[in-house]
Amino acid sequence: MLLPILLLPILLMPGLPAEAQTRPPPPHTPTPPPAEQIVAGLSRDDVDITTSFDGSEIIIYGAIKREKPFPPGEPLDVIVAVEGPARAVTVRHKERRLGIWVNTGRVSIGSAPTFYVVATTRPLDKILKPELDQRFRISIPLAMRAFAGKSEVADVVPYTEAFVRLRQESELYRQDDGAVLLAEQTLFRADVRLPANLIEGFYSTRIFLMRNGEIIDSFRAPIEVRKVGLERWLYRLALDQPFLYGIMSLAIAVAAGWGSSAAFRLIKRP
């Protein structure tokens, strides 16, 4: 047993091969910040939905922070995207057969935002490369994240186009080219109008700083949309106690019908 004990100090000597020595890991080199960064803010980060809510407007503003002078001949662009909570949606196609409307096909979208607005300094297809659009899902058609299950139709494009068109008619989807104002390539502002038919949840605001079709920097900020007052009480009652909510709705309907009938009899009485 003496030989192994004598060999142990020799194995620990500094002149041994590299495999026998422990080297410290190389120091981590932090990623340098971009030469131009977004410094942004929102006029408000919450929206209250009341019984008289008829829409709102949020001002998104900011500036571009630079470490070096602005390079001439390379203009900047700004893209602002506001996205509401995502929900699963089923799009159906109906045809009239033998006098009856029947479903002839459907497409299930696994995740589609309930609200989506894209505002830009210039037309989106002029300032954003398709590969970056695929990666960050900025344009309206790519805002829909995934399809649920196997499709029943050969071509889903007409279904998604119809879905987007319906959302645009309801002012839930919009593409506002030229709605972002950029002053002196430094200050920017976008006014985003929110319709009255919003749903509760957290909305995401994304801001992209662009040059020559490339994304230089990005910024994110949340917006909370919530019901307050009577609206919230009725909303929570319908979710937490649906039976009580149904009874109360039936009682209100009966009372309204009786009141209307009584008023009609009073009007017709000579």
Secondary structure, DSSP 8 states (H G I E B T S, - for coil): -HHHHHHHHHHTSTTS-GGGS-------------SEEEEEEES-SEEEE-TT---EEEEEEEEEEESS---TT---EEEEEEE--EEEEEEEEEEEETTEEEEEEEEEEEEEES-EEEEESS-HHHHS-HHHHHHH--STGGGS-EE-S--SSS--HHHHHHHHHHHHHTTSEEEEET-EEEETTTEEEEEEEE-S---SEEEEEEEEEEETTEEEEEEEEEEEEEE-HHHHHHHHHHHH-HHHHHHHHHHHHHHHHHHHHHHHHHHH--
